[in-house]
Amino acid sequence: RLRGEGLERALDSLDPRSRRIIEARWLTEKEAATLHDLAGEFGVSAERIRQIEAKALGKMKGVIGRQAA
């Protein structure tokens, strides 16, 4: 199983759009979605998807870091 309790808690800290992006890019058993795939889905640029992804990963890192402390 790919997801652990810490990962689930970190994902729960995200808004639905950010969570969808992270799951589609990193947590899928099939081929990961590209920035352009998600840009089309959300009607924004690929750069905006990259920005949302970076912010979400940073937030998740903070949540996981607090759990480890």
Residue pairs with C-beta under 8 A, 6 or more apart in sequence:
2 27
2 29
3 11
3 27
6 63
6 64
6 67
6 68
7 60
7 64
9 63
9 64
9 67
10 59
10 60
10 61
10 63
10 64
11 19
11 22
11 23
11 60
13 59
13 60
13 63
14 22
14 56
14 59
14 60
17 42
17 52
18 52
18 53
18 55
18 56
18 59
19 56
20 38
21 38
21 49
21 52
21 53
21 56
22 53
22 56
22 57
22 60
24 32
24 33
24 37
24 38
25 32
25 33
25 38
25 53
26 32
33 41
34 46
35 46
35 47
35 49
35 50
35 53
36 46
38 46
38 49
39 45
39 46
39 48
39 49
42 48
42 49
